[in-house]
Every structure is written in C-alpha cells, then in structure tokens.
Amino acid sequence: MPRELYLVTPTPVNIEALVAAAAVVDDQLAMRALYGGAALQLVDDNDMAVLTIENSRLLLDSLDAGLMTSGLDLGGSELWWTEAVCPWGASGEPGVEVASGIARVLGGQLRVEDGT
C-alpha cells in the first residue's frame, strides 16, 4: 500500500527541484519517466521505487483550492497541486524526505497521508 503525498506550491514542481531535493537525500537515486511523461519516478540502486510524482496541476477555482488545501497555510494567488506516492513504512521515508525538500525548494507545503 503506498503512502500518499500532496504538494501545494506557488509554481509547478520541476525537474530541477526534484533533482536538488533528491541529491540531498541520496545522490545515487535514478529518475525515469512514467505514463508518457505524466509522472517521474525516483528509484534506488535496486530499481525499487522511492517516490513517484505526477505532473503539477494549477488550481483555478478558489473553492476547489480551499477544499483541497484545507489546513495548509498558503498565501499568494496561484497554487499548484502535485500528487505523489512513496512506499509505506520505513522504506518510504526517503521519498517523504525528497518531497519535503521539493516543498522547501519551491516555497510550498507538503501533506503526508500516513493513516493517522
């Protein structure tokens, strides 16, 4: 069962932010495109998925944005929503760390759905 992650950022998640955040966690992670480029996946040296992150989507409707980001303190007029998954449990911690790094790099916030 994967752990779901949600990023809300003022700009779309880009490869540069993903690479920068991943390098801090593990500089040996490799990246591959999935679903015709609709998602990027980081894998470890055993080819096990660490983080799969979908393309960002602009939240155009303020009502939808409010519902999707409840509990997150966000300013600014433009919000981008990005969904990601990583493995459940301790094996997923590197993926959570990478996603947290992306949020820091882009000045956004991360929500981790951990079942609690």
N, C-alpha and C positions, 0 to 999 in steps of 0.2 A: 504494500500500500504506500503510495507516495505521500510526501508532505507537501501541501500547497503553500505557495508564497505569492504575495501580491505586492508589487512596487507601484507607488504613485510618485511621479516625478514631474518637474516643470518642463522637461524635454524628453524625447523618446530615448529609451535605452539604446546605446550604440555599441559597436564592436570595441571601440577604444575604451569605454568604461568597463565593459565586460573583461577585456584583457588586463586592464590595470588592476581590477579587483581580484581577478583570478591569480595574478602573479604574486600578490601579497600572501595568498593562502597556500598555493602550491605552484611553483613555476614550471612544473612538469605536466600540468594539465594540457590536454589537447582539445581542439574545438572542431566540431563538424556541424554541417547544416542538415536540417531535417525538413521533411514535408515541403520540398521545393523552395526552401529558404524561409518558410514561415516560422521556423524556430531554430535556435542554436543550442547545441549540447556540449557541455564540458565533460570529458571522460578522463579517468586516471590512467596510469600506465598498464593496468589490467583490462582496459577498454570497458570499465564499469562507469555508468553514468553518475556524475557528481551533481550536475544541475542541467535542467532543460528549461530554456527561457523562450517564450513566444515573442513575436513582434509586438511592439507597443501600439496601443490604440488611443487616439485623442478622445477625451471625454467631452463631448459637445454640449450635452444637455445638463444644465446645472442641477436639476432634480436627480437625474441618474448619478451624477458625480457625487452629490451629497449622500445618496443611499450607499453607493459603493465605497465611499471613503469615510463612513461614519467612524468616529473615534480617532481619526487621524487629524492632526493639526496642520492644515495646509493653507497657505496663502497664495496669492497670485491668481491670474485669470486663466492660464492654460494648464490643464492637468493631463498627464499621460498615464494610462493604466497598462501594466505589464504583468502577465501571469507566468509563473514558473513552478516547477516541481523538482524535488530532490528526494532521495531515499529517506524512509522513515528511520528514526532512531539515530544512534551514534554515527552510523555510516553516512547520514545526511548532513551532519554538522558542517563539513567543508562547503557544501552547497549553500547552506544558510549564511555562512561567513562571506562567500562570494557575493550573494545577493545583498547582504548588508553593506558590503563595500561599494557595490554599484549605487545603492541609495546615497551613501556618503559622497561619492564622486559627483553625482548628479544633483545633490541637494534635495533629495526626496526622502521618502519614508518607506519602510518595509513592514508588512504584516505577515506573520508566520502563523499558519493554522496548524497547531500542534495537537489538537484534540483535547485541550484542557479548557 
